[in-house]
Amino acid sequence: SAQFTADGWFRTGDVASIDPEGYVQITDRTKDLIKSGGEWISSVDLETTIMGHQKVLEAAVIAVPHPKWQERPLACVVPKPEFTGQLTAQEILDYLTPRVAKWWLPDEVIFIEAVPKTSVGKFDKKVLRERFKSWKPARS
């Protein structure tokens, strides 16, 4: 079946690693990785880092097309209610700068009311990708 590789591995669509003790750690979904200028950017790692900001409730990161780099990250951020209208994109970028590689910094940070969720409560990035499929970055 197409679900299995020639050497018997099952294709899940997950990005994972196996540590020296044999434990498997799932780190991302292949469809959620961002390919930017030949480098891979983990949307999950970026989301986790952004959600570490004290004013952020939720954050989802998706790839948007870019004329030079193929794809770039777009951060969709939900501020905590008490910071709605006060949190700025620059605050998020300043927070990320010492924590992630320079090429991981989102070209844009946009604020949304809520991250769409699937029926089981996971972030529905398919909805976000559809919503922002024609997104043009303010800076390139």
N, CA, C and O atoms as CSV, one atom per row, in Angstrom:
chain,resi,resn,atom,element,x,y,z
A,1,SER,N,N,0.843,-1.186,0.000
A,1,SER,CA,C,0.000,0.000,0.000
A,1,SER,C,C,0.885,1.246,0.000
A,1,SER,O,O,2.031,1.201,0.448
A,2,ALA,N,N,0.347,2.355,-0.504
A,2,ALA,CA,C,1.088,3.614,-0.558
A,2,ALA,C,C,1.345,4.173,0.838
A,2,ALA,O,O,2.170,5.072,0.999
A,3,GLN,N,N,0.647,3.651,1.851
A,3,GLN,CA,C,0.851,4.108,3.225
A,3,GLN,C,C,2.185,3.631,3.805
A,3,GLN,O,O,2.670,4.191,4.788
A,4,PHE,N,N,2.772,2.605,3.201
A,4,PHE,CA,C,4.018,2.050,3.717
A,4,PHE,C,C,5.164,2.288,2.738
A,4,PHE,O,O,4.969,2.261,1.522
A,5,THR,N,N,6.359,2.520,3.277
A,5,THR,CA,C,7.544,2.650,2.436
A,5,THR,C,C,8.014,1.257,2.044
A,5,THR,O,O,7.533,0.256,2.575
A,6,ALA,N,N,8.955,1.203,1.116
A,6,ALA,CA,C,9.480,-0.085,0.652
A,6,ALA,C,C,10.121,-0.887,1.784
A,6,ALA,O,O,10.124,-2.118,1.758
A,7,ASP,N,N,10.670,-0.170,2.789
A,7,ASP,CA,C,11.309,-0.889,3.895
A,7,ASP,C,C,10.402,-1.038,5.122
A,7,ASP,O,O,10.876,-1.336,6.218
A,8,GLY,N,N,9.083,-0.828,4.926
A,8,GLY,CA,C,8.122,-1.145,5.976
A,8,GLY,C,C,7.705,-0.039,6.919
A,8,GLY,O,O,6.951,-0.291,7.859
A,9,TRP,N,N,8.176,1.192,6.697
A,9,TRP,CA,C,7.770,2.298,7.561
A,9,TRP,C,C,6.383,2.782,7.149
A,9,TRP,O,O,6.073,2.856,5.959
A,10,PHE,N,N,5.554,3.110,8.132
A,10,PHE,CA,C,4.207,3.617,7.890
A,10,PHE,C,C,4.257,5.132,7.737
A,10,PHE,O,O,4.802,5.831,8.591
A,11,ARG,N,N,3.685,5.638,6.644
A,11,ARG,CA,C,3.669,7.085,6.385
A,11,ARG,C,C,2.497,7.729,7.132
A,11,ARG,O,O,1.334,7.458,6.834
A,12,THR,N,N,2.817,8.572,8.092
A,12,THR,CA,C,1.768,9.235,8.872
A,12,THR,C,C,1.600,10.697,8.498
A,12,THR,O,O,0.575,11.306,8.804
A,13,GLY,N,N,2.612,11.268,7.831
A,13,GLY,CA,C,2.592,12.701,7.572
A,13,GLY,C,C,3.180,13.495,8.725
A,13,GLY,O,O,3.143,14.725,8.719
A,14,ASP,N,N,3.725,12.793,9.718
A,14,ASP,CA,C,4.340,13.449,10.862
A,14,ASP,C,C,5.847,13.549,10.663
A,14,ASP,O,O,6.455,12.722,9.983
A,15,VAL,N,N,6.434,14.573,11.267
A,15,VAL,CA,C,7.884,14.697,11.338
A,15,VAL,C,C,8.252,14.223,12.737
A,15,VAL,O,O,7.720,14.722,13.729
A,16,ALA,N,N,9.157,13.265,12.812
A,16,ALA,CA,C,9.489,12.680,14.111
A,16,ALA,C,C,10.974,12.366,14.194
A,16,ALA,O,O,11.681,12.328,13.186
A,17,SER,N,N,11.423,12.143,15.410
A,17,SER,CA,C,12.797,11.687,15.622
A,17,SER,C,C,12.761,10.547,16.638
A,17,SER,O,O,11.821,10.421,17.422
A,18,ILE,N,N,13.793,9.732,16.607
A,18,ILE,CA,C,13.928,8.632,17.555
A,18,ILE,C,C,15.180,8.900,18.380
A,18,ILE,O,O,16.273,9.047,17.834
A,19,ASP,N,N,15.013,8.963,19.700
A,19,ASP,CA,C,16.162,9.252,20.560
A,19,ASP,C,C,16.991,7.982,20.790
A,19,ASP,O,O,16.577,6.896,20.385
A,20,PRO,N,N,18.154,8.111,21.433
A,20,PRO,CA,C,19.031,6.950,21.633
A,20,PRO,C,C,18.378,5.786,22.387
A,20,PRO,O,O,18.780,4.635,22.216
A,21,GLU,N,N,17.369,6.081,23.222
A,21,GLU,CA,C,16.679,5.011,23.955
A,21,GLU,C,C,15.558,4.382,23.138
A,21,GLU,O,O,14.906,3.444,23.596
A,22,GLY,N,N,15.329,4.896,21.923
A,22,GLY,CA,C,14.300,4.332,21.061
A,22,GLY,C,C,12.939,4.994,21.158
A,22,GLY,O,O,11.983,4.530,20.537
A,23,TYR,N,N,12.832,6.082,21.933
A,23,TYR,CA,C,11.563,6.794,22.042
A,23,TYR,C,C,11.352,7.679,20.821
A,23,TYR,O,O,12.282,8.326,20.339
A,24,VAL,N,N,10.122,7.699,20.332
A,24,VAL,CA,C,9.769,8.512,19.172
A,24,VAL,C,C,9.147,9.814,19.660
A,24,VAL,O,O,8.266,9.809,20.519
A,25,GLN,N,N,9.620,10.941,19.097
A,25,GLN,CA,C,9.038,12.240,19.416
A,25,GLN,C,C,8.481,12.845,18.138
A,25,GLN,O,O,9.220,13.073,17.180
A,26,ILE,N,N,7.177,13.105,18.125
A,26,ILE,CA,C,6.519,13.754,16.987
A,26,ILE,C,C,6.710,15.258,17.164
A,26,ILE,O,O,6.351,15.810,18.203
A,27,THR,N,N,7.273,15.921,16.157
A,27,THR,CA,C,7.573,17.341,16.299
A,27,THR,C,C,6.755,18.247,15.390
A,27,THR,O,O,6.635,19.439,15.672
A,28,ASP,N,N,6.194,17.727,14.320
A,28,ASP,CA,C,5.422,18.579,13.407
A,28,ASP,C,C,4.694,17.698,12.409
A,28,ASP,O,O,4.861,16.478,12.404
A,29,ARG,N,N,3.894,18.318,11.573
A,29,ARG,CA,C,3.247,17.651,10.447
A,29,ARG,C,C,3.956,18.127,9.185
A,29,ARG,O,O,4.269,19.311,9.065
A,30,THR,N,N,4.211,17.228,8.249
A,30,THR,CA,C,4.925,17.638,7.035
A,30,THR,C,C,4.173,18.727,6.292
A,30,THR,O,O,4.796,19.617,5.714
A,31,LYS,N,N,2.843,18.677,6.293
A,31,LYS,CA,C,2.073,19.695,5.570
A,31,LYS,C,C,2.138,21.056,6.256
A,31,LYS,O,O,1.786,22.067,5.648
A,32,ASP,N,N,2.584,21.099,7.519
A,32,ASP,CA,C,2.679,22.362,8.241
A,32,ASP,C,C,4.088,22.944,8.261
A,32,ASP,O,O,4.283,24.064,8.733
A,33,LEU,N,N,5.073,22.201,7.756
A,33,LEU,CA,C,6.422,22.753,7.650
A,33,LEU,C,C,6.434,23.846,6.593
A,33,LEU,O,O,5.711,23.767,5.600
A,34,ILE,N,N,7.250,24.855,6.809
A,34,ILE,CA,C,7.349,25.985,5.887
A,34,ILE,C,C,8.699,25.893,5.191
A,34,ILE,O,O,9.740,25.865,5.847
A,35,LYS,N,N,8.680,25.845,3.867
A,35,LYS,CA,C,9.910,25.757,3.065
A,35,LYS,C,C,10.246,27.168,2.597
A,35,LYS,O,O,9.561,27.723,1.738
A,36,SER,N,N,11.297,27.743,3.162
A,36,SER,CA,C,11.641,29.129,2.870
A,36,SER,C,C,13.102,29.227,2.443
A,36,SER,O,O,14.011,29.053,3.254
A,37,GLY,N,N,13.311,29.508,1.171
A,37,GLY,CA,C,14.665,29.687,0.659
A,37,GLY,C,C,15.568,28.493,0.892
A,37,GLY,O,O,16.759,28.667,1.148
A,38,GLY,N,N,15.040,27.298,0.810
A,38,GLY,CA,C,15.841,26.100,1.006
A,38,GLY,C,C,15.952,25.653,2.450
A,38,GLY,O,O,16.566,24.623,2.729
A,39,GLU,N,N,15.375,26.401,3.370
A,39,GLU,CA,C,15.401,26.048,4.795
A,39,GLU,C,C,14.008,25.620,5.237
A,39,GLU,O,O,13.008,26.108,4.710
A,40,TRP,N,N,13.942,24.721,6.193
A,40,TRP,CA,C,12.670,24.296,6.767
A,40,TRP,C,C,12.417,25.072,8.053
A,40,TRP,O,O,13.312,25.238,8.881
A,41,ILE,N,N,11.189,25.542,8.203
A,41,ILE,CA,C,10.775,26.254,9.410
A,41,ILE,C,C,9.639,25.456,10.038
A,41,ILE,O,O,8.664,25.124,9.364
A,42,SER,N,N,9.760,25.152,11.312
A,42,SER,CA,C,8.721,24.411,12.023
A,42,SER,C,C,7.637,25.360,12.513
A,42,SER,O,O,7.885,26.220,13.358
A,43,SER,N,N,6.440,25.196,11.976
A,43,SER,CA,C,5.324,26.034,12.417
A,43,SER,C,C,5.002,25.766,13.888
A,43,SER,O,O,4.665,26.690,14.628
A,44,VAL,N,N,5.102,24.523,14.307
A,44,VAL,CA,C,4.786,24.167,15.693
A,44,VAL,C,C,5.764,24.834,16.659
A,44,VAL,O,O,5.349,25.368,17.687
A,45,ASP,N,N,7.056,24.806,16.337
A,45,ASP,CA,C,8.040,25.463,17.206
A,45,ASP,C,C,7.794,26.967,17.279
A,45,ASP,O,O,7.904,27.567,18.349
A,46,LEU,N,N,7.462,27.574,16.143
A,46,LEU,CA,C,7.170,29.010,16.140
A,46,LEU,C,C,5.924,29.308,16.974
A,46,LEU,O,O,5.916,30.254,17.762
A,47,GLU,N,N,4.883,28.511,16.804
A,47,GLU,CA,C,3.646,28.711,17.574
A,47,GLU,C,C,3.908,28.593,19.071
A,47,GLU,O,O,3.447,29.419,19.859
A,48,THR,N,N,4.644,27.571,19.451
A,48,THR,CA,C,4.947,27.353,20.865
A,48,THR,C,C,5.721,28.532,21.432
A,48,THR,O,O,5.457,28.977,22.549
A,49,THR,N,N,6.668,29.034,20.667
A,49,THR,CA,C,7.467,30.175,21.125
A,49,THR,C,C,6.595,31.420,21.253
A,49,THR,O,O,6.672,32.129,22.256
A,50,ILE,N,N,5.772,31.690,20.254
A,50,ILE,CA,C,4.886,32.865,20.310
A,50,ILE,C,C,3.940,32.761,21.507
A,50,ILE,O,O,3.698,33.751,22.198
A,51,MET,N,N,3.406,31.565,21.750
A,51,MET,CA,C,2.467,31.402,22.866
A,51,MET,C,C,3.153,31.509,24.225
A,51,MET,O,O,2.484,31.541,25.258
A,52,GLY,N,N,4.477,31.564,24.229
A,52,GLY,CA,C,5.209,31.825,25.458
A,52,GLY,C,C,5.171,33.292,25.861
A,52,GLY,O,O,5.527,33.633,26.989
A,53,HIS,N,N,4.744,34.161,24.955
A,53,HIS,CA,C,4.626,35.593,25.256
A,53,HIS,C,C,3.474,35.787,26.230
A,53,HIS,O,O,2.392,35.233,26.037
A,54,GLN,N,N,3.702,36.562,27.262
A,54,GLN,CA,C,2.710,36.730,28.331
A,54,GLN,C,C,1.387,37.344,27.879
A,54,GLN,O,O,0.383,37.206,28.577
A,55,LYS,N,N,1.363,38.019,26.729
A,55,LYS,CA,C,0.128,38.659,26.267
A,55,LYS,C,C,-0.624,37.834,25.219
A,55,LYS,O,O,-1.667,38.262,24.723
A,56,VAL,N,N,-0.096,36.655,24.884
A,56,VAL,CA,C,-0.677,35.839,23.807
A,56,VAL,C,C,-1.497,34.688,24.382
A,56,VAL,O,O,-1.038,33.961,25.264
A,57,LEU,N,N,-2.718,34.536,23.868
A,57,LEU,CA,C,-3.575,33.411,24.233
A,57,LEU,C,C,-3.309,32.219,23.322
A,57,LEU,O,O,-3.087,31.103,23.792
A,58,GLU,N,N,-3.333,32.468,22.005
A,58,GLU,CA,C,-3.106,31.414,21.014
A,58,GLU,C,C,-2.351,31.994,19.828
A,58,GLU,O,O,-2.381,33.198,19.576
A,59,ALA,N,N,-1.675,31.109,19.107
A,59,ALA,CA,C,-1.000,31.520,17.876
A,59,ALA,C,C,-0.926,30.333,16.933
A,59,ALA,O,O,-0.589,29.219,17.336
A,60,ALA,N,N,-1.242,30.585,15.684
A,60,ALA,CA,C,-1.087,29.578,14.633
A,60,ALA,C,C,-0.202,30.190,13.558
A,60,ALA,O,O,-0.352,31.364,13.219
A,61,VAL,N,N,0.709,29.407,13.029
A,61,VAL,CA,C,1.619,29.883,11.989
A,61,VAL,C,C,1.390,29.041,10.740
A,61,VAL,O,O,1.386,27.811,10.792
A,62,ILE,N,N,1.200,29.730,9.618
A,62,ILE,CA,C,1.000,29.049,8.338
A,62,ILE,C,C,1.995,29.584,7.322
A,62,ILE,O,O,2.564,30.663,7.490
A,63,ALA,N,N,2.190,28.814,6.274
A,63,ALA,CA,C,3.029,29.254,5.155
A,63,ALA,C,C,2.168,30.046,4.192
A,63,ALA,O,O,1.039,29.660,3.886
A,64,VAL,N,N,2.714,31.161,3.714
A,64,VAL,CA,C,2.068,31.910,2.641
A,64,VAL,C,C,3.076,32.032,1.503
A,64,VAL,O,O,4.281,32.095,1.747
A,65,PRO,N,N,2.594,32.065,0.268
A,65,PRO,CA,C,3.506,32.156,-0.872
A,65,PRO,C,C,4.360,33.422,-0.815
A,65,PRO,O,O,3.914,34.471,-0.352
A,66,HIS,N,N,5.587,33.298,-1.292
A,66,HIS,CA,C,6.500,34.444,-1.348
A,66,HIS,C,C,7.232,34.395,-2.685
A,66,HIS,O,O,7.716,33.337,-3.087
A,67,PRO,N,N,7.316,35.535,-3.381
A,67,PRO,CA,C,7.924,35.533,-4.714
A,67,PRO,C,C,9.400,35.144,-4.738
A,67,PRO,O,O,9.855,34.544,-5.712
A,68,LYS,N,N,10.148,35.465,-3.703
A,68,LYS,CA,C,11.579,35.161,-3.685
A,68,LYS,C,C,11.898,33.880,-2.910
A,68,LYS,O,O,12.726,33.084,-3.354
A,69,TRP,N,N,11.260,33.672,-1.771
A,69,TRP,CA,C,11.634,32.599,-0.852
A,69,TRP,C,C,10.728,31.366,-0.935
A,69,TRP,O,O,10.893,30.439,-0.142
A,70,GLN,N,N,9.804,31.332,-1.849
A,70,GLN,CA,C,8.849,30.236,-2.038
A,70,GLN,C,C,7.722,30.317,-1.011
A,70,GLN,O,O,6.557,30.452,-1.385
A,71,GLU,N,N,8.053,30.236,0.270
A,71,GLU,CA,C,7.065,30.383,1.338
A,71,GLU,C,C,7.688,31.170,2.479
A,71,GLU,O,O,8.903,31.153,2.680
A,72,ARG,N,N,6.829,31.862,3.222
A,72,ARG,CA,C,7.266,32.566,4.427
A,72,ARG,C,C,6.208,32.359,5.507
A,72,ARG,O,O,5.040,32.128,5.194
A,73,PRO,N,N,6.610,32.440,6.777
A,73,PRO,CA,C,5.639,32.271,7.848
A,73,PRO,C,C,4.760,33.505,8.050
A,73,PRO,O,O,5.227,34.643,8.014
A,74,LEU,N,N,3.484,33.238,8.261
A,74,LEU,CA,C,2.514,34.259,8.655
A,74,LEU,C,C,2.001,33.832,10.024
A,74,LEU,O,O,1.439,32.746,10.170
A,75,ALA,N,N,2.193,34.681,11.021
A,75,ALA,CA,C,1.746,34.366,12.376
A,75,ALA,C,C,0.368,34.966,12.607
A,75,ALA,O,O,0.172,36.173,12.466
A,76,CYS,N,N,-0.576,34.117,12.960
A,76,CYS,CA,C,-1.946,34.526,13.278
A,76,CYS,C,C,-2.076,34.436,14.796
A,76,CYS,O,O,-2.083,33.342,15.362
A,77,VAL,N,N,-2.180,35.586,15.445
A,77,VAL,CA,C,-2.076,35.652,16.900
A,77,VAL,C,C,-3.393,36.114,17.523
A,77,VAL,O,O,-4.034,37.050,17.044
A,78,VAL,N,N,-3.773,35.439,18.594
A,78,VAL,CA,C,-4.933,35.826,19.397
A,78,VAL,C,C,-4.395,36.355,20.727
A,78,VAL,O,O,-3.850,35.592,21.525
A,79,PRO,N,N,-4.549,37.668,20.965
A,79,PRO,CA,C,-4.090,38.195,22.250
A,79,PRO,C,C,-5.003,37.733,23.389
A,79,PRO,O,O,-6.171,37.411,23.166
A,80,LYS,N,N,-4.469,37.704,24.593
A,80,LYS,CA,C,-5.318,37.478,25.757
A,80,LYS,C,C,-6.325,38.626,25.799
A,80,LYS,O,O,-6.005,39.742,25.391
A,81,PRO,N,N,-7.538,38.364,26.289
A,81,PRO,CA,C,-8.593,39.390,26.236
A,81,PRO,C,C,-8.174,40.754,26.786
A,81,PRO,O,O,-8.541,41.786,26.224
A,82,GLU,N,N,-7.420,40.767,27.863
A,82,GLU,CA,C,-7.025,42.046,28.465
A,82,GLU,C,C,-5.997,42.814,27.629
A,82,GLU,O,O,-5.709,43.975,27.919
A,83,PHE,N,N,-5.441,42.173,26.590
A,83,PHE,CA,C,-4.453,42.837,25.743
A,83,PHE,C,C,-4.948,43.061,24.315
A,83,PHE,O,O,-4.187,43.509,23.458
A,84,THR,N,N,-6.223,42.749,24.055
A,84,THR,CA,C,-6.793,42.964,22.722
A,84,THR,C,C,-6.676,44.444,22.363
A,84,THR,O,O,-7.062,45.318,23.140
A,85,GLY,N,N,-6.139,44.707,21.178
A,85,GLY,CA,C,-5.962,46.085,20.722
A,85,GLY,C,C,-4.717,46.761,21.269
A,85,GLY,O,O,-4.402,47.884,20.875
A,86,GLN,N,N,-4.006,46.097,22.169
A,86,GLN,CA,C,-2.804,46.689,22.760
A,86,GLN,C,C,-1.524,46.003,22.298
A,86,GLN,O,O,-0.487,46.649,22.155
A,87,LEU,N,N,-1.595,44.706,22.066
A,87,LEU,CA,C,-0.426,43.946,21.631
A,87,LEU,C,C,-0.090,44.313,20.189
A,87,LEU,O,O,-0.980,44.407,19.344
A,88,THR,N,N,1.192,44.521,19.910
A,88,THR,CA,C,1.602,44.903,18.555
A,88,THR,C,C,2.420,43.796,17.892
A,88,THR,O,O,3.008,42.941,18.554
A,89,ALA,N,N,2.435,43.846,16.580
A,89,ALA,CA,C,3.242,42.897,15.809
A,89,ALA,C,C,4.716,43.046,16.186
A,89,ALA,O,O,5.435,42.053,16.293
A,90,GLN,N,N,5.160,44.280,16.386
A,90,GLN,CA,C,6.563,44.508,16.729
A,90,GLN,C,C,6.923,43.864,18.066
A,90,GLN,O,O,8.034,43.359,18.230
A,91,GLU,N,N,5.989,43.879,19.026
A,91,GLU,CA,C,6.244,43.210,20.309
A,91,GLU,C,C,6.495,41.715,20.107
A,91,GLU,O,O,7.381,41.132,20.732
A,92,ILE,N,N,5.703,41.110,19.227
A,92,ILE,CA,C,5.862,39.679,18.952
A,92,ILE,C,C,7.216,39.428,18.289
A,92,ILE,O,O,7.937,38.507,18.673
A,93,LEU,N,N,7.559,40.250,17.290
A,93,LEU,CA,C,8.841,40.078,16.597
A,93,LEU,C,C,10.017,40.302,17.547
A,93,LEU,O,O,11.006,39.571,17.499
A,94,ASP,N,N,9.906,41.318,18.412
A,94,ASP,CA,C,10.967,41.573,19.393
A,94,ASP,C,C,11.118,40.394,20.354
A,94,ASP,O,O,12.231,40.049,20.753
A,95,TYR,N,N,10.006,39.785,20.720
A,95,TYR,CA,C,10.030,38.623,21.606
A,95,TYR,C,C,10.687,37.420,20.915
A,95,TYR,O,O,11.448,36.678,21.535
A,96,LEU,N,N,10.387,37.242,19.640
A,96,LEU,CA,C,10.918,36.099,18.892
A,96,LEU,C,C,12.402,36.228,18.558
A,96,LEU,O,O,13.117,35.227,18.514
A,97,THR,N,N,12.866,37.450,18.325
A,97,THR,CA,C,14.215,37.678,17.804
A,97,THR,C,C,15.318,36.931,18.562
A,97,THR,O,O,16.149,36.292,17.916
A,98,PRO,N,N,15.367,36.979,19.885
A,98,PRO,CA,C,16.443,36.228,20.558
A,98,PRO,C,C,16.157,34.731,20.716
A,98,PRO,O,O,17.004,33.982,21.203
A,99,ARG,N,N,14.970,34.302,20.306
A,99,ARG,CA,C,14.545,32.926,20.579
A,99,ARG,C,C,14.546,32.002,19.367
A,99,ARG,O,O,14.571,30.781,19.520
A,100,VAL,N,N,14.520,32.570,18.172
A,100,VAL,CA,C,14.476,31.742,16.954
A,100,VAL,C,C,15.491,32.265,15.941
A,100,VAL,O,O,15.970,33.394,16.047
A,101,ALA,N,N,15.804,31.431,14.967
A,101,ALA,CA,C,16.715,31.852,13.897
A,101,ALA,C,C,16.105,33.029,13.135
A,101,ALA,O,O,14.885,33.126,13.002
A,102,LYS,N,N,16.947,33.905,12.644
A,102,LYS,CA,C,16.479,35.110,11.955
A,102,LYS,C,C,15.529,34.775,10.806
A,102,LYS,O,O,14.526,35.461,10.614
A,103,TRP,N,N,15.839,33.718,10.036
A,103,TRP,CA,C,14.999,33.396,8.882
A,103,TRP,C,C,13.657,32.788,9.295
A,103,TRP,O,O,12.768,32.627,8.459
A,104,TRP,N,N,13.508,32.451,10.577
A,104,TRP,CA,C,12.221,31.954,11.085
A,104,TRP,C,C,11.255,33.084,11.405
A,104,TRP,O,O,10.050,32.851,11.504
A,105,LEU,N,N,11.758,34.303,11.569
A,105,LEU,CA,C,10.876,35.411,11.949
A,105,LEU,C,C,9.773,35.581,10.908
A,105,LEU,O,O,10.059,35.683,9.715
A,106,PRO,N,N,8.512,35.613,11.351
A,106,PRO,CA,C,7.420,35.802,10.396
A,106,PRO,C,C,7.558,37.133,9.667
A,106,PRO,O,O,7.969,38.132,10.257
A,107,ASP,N,N,7.213,37.139,8.388
A,107,ASP,CA,C,7.204,38.395,7.645
A,107,ASP,C,C,6.098,39.298,8.163
A,107,ASP,O,O,6.205,40.523,8.108
A,108,GLU,N,N,5.036,38.684,8.666
A,108,GLU,CA,C,3.909,39.451,9.194
A,108,GLU,C,C,3.339,38.753,10.415
A,108,GLU,O,O,3.364,37.527,10.531
A,109,VAL,N,N,2.829,39.563,11.312
A,109,VAL,CA,C,2.058,39.079,12.454
A,109,VAL,C,C,0.703,39.754,12.338
A,109,VAL,O,O,0.609,40.981,12.334
A,110,ILE,N,N,-0.340,38.949,12.246
A,110,ILE,CA,C,-1.685,39.523,12.184
A,110,ILE,C,C,-2.454,39.064,13.416
A,110,ILE,O,O,-2.185,38.001,13.976
A,111,PHE,N,N,-3.398,39.872,13.819
A,111,PHE,CA,C,-4.188,39.552,15.002
A,111,PHE,C,C,-5.579,39.123,14.573
A,111,PHE,O,O,-6.237,39.789,13.773
A,112,ILE,N,N,-6.012,37.995,15.121
A,112,ILE,CA,C,-7.323,37.446,14.808
A,112,ILE,C,C,-8.081,37.230,16.118
A,112,ILE,O,O,-7.486,37.199,17.195
A,113,GLU,N,N,-9.400,37.082,16.008
A,113,GLU,CA,C,-10.224,36.901,17.211
A,113,GLU,C,C,-10.072,35.519,17.820
A,113,GLU,O,O,-10.090,35.364,19.041
A,114,ALA,N,N,-9.922,34.507,16.959
A,114,ALA,CA,C,-9.784,33.131,17.444
A,114,ALA,C,C,-9.117,32.291,16.368
A,114,ALA,O,O,-9.295,32.540,15.176
A,115,VAL,N,N,-8.357,31.309,16.787
A,115,VAL,CA,C,-7.796,30.344,15.840
A,115,VAL,C,C,-8.902,29.327,15.556
A,115,VAL,O,O,-9.455,28.744,16.488
A,116,PRO,N,N,-9.232,29.105,14.273
A,116,PRO,CA,C,-10.259,28.103,13.971
A,116,PRO,C,C,-9.822,26.726,14.474
A,116,PRO,O,O,-8.639,26.387,14.445
A,117,LYS,N,N,-10.793,25.947,14.932
A,117,LYS,CA,C,-10.494,24.628,15.491
A,117,LYS,C,C,-11.275,23.545,14.745
A,117,LYS,O,O,-12.345,23.791,14.188
A,118,THR,N,N,-10.707,22.343,14.753
A,118,THR,CA,C,-11.396,21.177,14.196
A,118,THR,C,C,-12.414,20.682,15.226
A,118,THR,O,O,-12.516,21.232,16.323
A,119,SER,N,N,-13.154,19.655,14.869
A,119,SER,CA,C,-14.162,19.102,15.782
A,119,SER,C,C,-13.552,18.523,17.052
A,119,SER,O,O,-14.244,18.373,18.059
A,120,VAL,N,N,-12.260,18.196,17.014
A,120,VAL,CA,C,-11.597,17.668,18.215
A,120,VAL,C,C,-10.739,18.721,18.918
A,120,VAL,O,O,-9.965,18.393,19.817
A,121,GLY,N,N,-10.877,19.986,18.508
A,121,GLY,CA,C,-10.208,21.079,19.200
A,121,GLY,C,C,-8.805,21.406,18.742
A,121,GLY,O,O,-8.140,22.239,19.358
A,122,LYS,N,N,-8.329,20.769,17.668
A,122,LYS,CA,C,-6.998,21.098,17.143
A,122,LYS,C,C,-7.097,22.333,16.255
A,122,LYS,O,O,-8.157,22.628,15.701
A,123,PHE,N,N,-5.976,23.057,16.124
A,123,PHE,CA,C,-5.948,24.205,15.223
A,123,PHE,C,C,-6.277,23.737,13.813
A,123,PHE,O,O,-5.699,22.764,13.329
A,124,ASP,N,N,-7.205,24.425,13.152
A,124,ASP,CA,C,-7.595,24.071,11.788
A,124,ASP,C,C,-6.840,24.976,10.817
A,124,ASP,O,O,-7.353,26.002,10.369
A,125,LYS,N,N,-5.625,24.576,10.508
A,125,LYS,CA,C,-4.785,25.391,9.633
A,125,LYS,C,C,-5.301,25.403,8.205
A,125,LYS,O,O,-4.995,26.319,7.442
A,126,LYS,N,N,-6.080,24.394,7.836
A,126,LYS,CA,C,-6.677,24.364,6.503
A,126,LYS,C,C,-7.555,25.609,6.305
A,126,LYS,O,O,-7.531,26.224,5.239
A,127,VAL,N,N,-8.318,25.969,7.320
A,127,VAL,CA,C,-9.172,27.163,7.268
A,127,VAL,C,C,-8.308,28.416,7.146
A,127,VAL,O,O,-8.611,29.303,6.349
A,128,LEU,N,N,-7.238,28.491,7.927
A,128,LEU,CA,C,-6.350,29.658,7.860
A,128,LEU,C,C,-5.649,29.742,6.507
A,128,LEU,O,O,-5.525,30.829,5.943
A,129,ARG,N,N,-5.190,28.605,5.981
A,129,ARG,CA,C,-4.528,28.621,4.669
A,129,ARG,C,C,-5.488,29.107,3.585
A,129,ARG,O,O,-5.095,29.865,2.699
A,130,GLU,N,N,-6.732,28.676,3.655
A,130,GLU,CA,C,-7.728,29.123,2.677
A,130,GLU,C,C,-7.994,30.625,2.834
A,130,GLU,O,O,-8.074,31.356,1.847
A,131,ARG,N,N,-8.127,31.066,4.068
A,131,ARG,CA,C,-8.409,32.484,4.350
A,131,ARG,C,C,-7.285,33.399,3.854
A,131,ARG,O,O,-7.548,34.501,3.373
A,132,PHE,N,N,-6.045,32.947,3.971
A,132,PHE,CA,C,-4.900,33.803,3.643
A,132,PHE,C,C,-4.143,33.340,2.400
A,132,PHE,O,O,-2.976,33.693,2.230
A,133,LYS,N,N,-4.778,32.563,1.534
A,133,LYS,CA,C,-4.082,32.020,0.358
A,133,LYS,C,C,-3.595,33.101,-0.601
A,133,LYS,O,O,-2.636,32.875,-1.340
A,134,SER,N,N,-4.222,34.252,-0.605
A,134,SER,CA,C,-3.811,35.348,-1.493
A,134,SER,C,C,-3.053,36.432,-0.739
A,134,SER,O,O,-2.892,37.543,-1.244
A,135,TRP,N,N,-2.591,36.120,0.458
A,135,TRP,CA,C,-1.900,37.104,1.298
A,135,TRP,C,C,-0.652,37.622,0.601
A,135,TRP,O,O,0.145,36.844,0.076
A,136,LYS,N,N,-0.488,38.919,0.600
A,136,LYS,CA,C,0.711,39.558,0.054
A,136,LYS,C,C,1.425,40.254,1.209
A,136,LYS,O,O,0.836,41.100,1.882
A,137,PRO,N,N,2.675,39.907,1.440
A,137,PRO,CA,C,3.391,40.527,2.557
A,137,PRO,C,C,3.599,42.017,2.339
A,137,PRO,O,O,3.815,42.473,1.216
A,138,ALA,N,N,3.528,42.771,3.437
A,138,ALA,CA,C,3.773,44.211,3.370
A,138,ALA,C,C,5.244,44.477,3.071
A,138,ALA,O,O,5.599,45.472,2.440
A,139,ARG,N,N,6.100,43.552,3.547
A,139,ARG,CA,C,7.536,43.664,3.258
A,139,ARG,C,C,8.003,42.345,2.665
A,139,ARG,O,O,7.530,41.279,3.059
A,140,SER,N,N,8.926,42.416,1.724
A,140,SER,CA,C,9.415,41.190,1.078
A,140,SER,C,C,10.904,41.053,1.239
A,140,SER,O,O,11.490,40.083,0.760
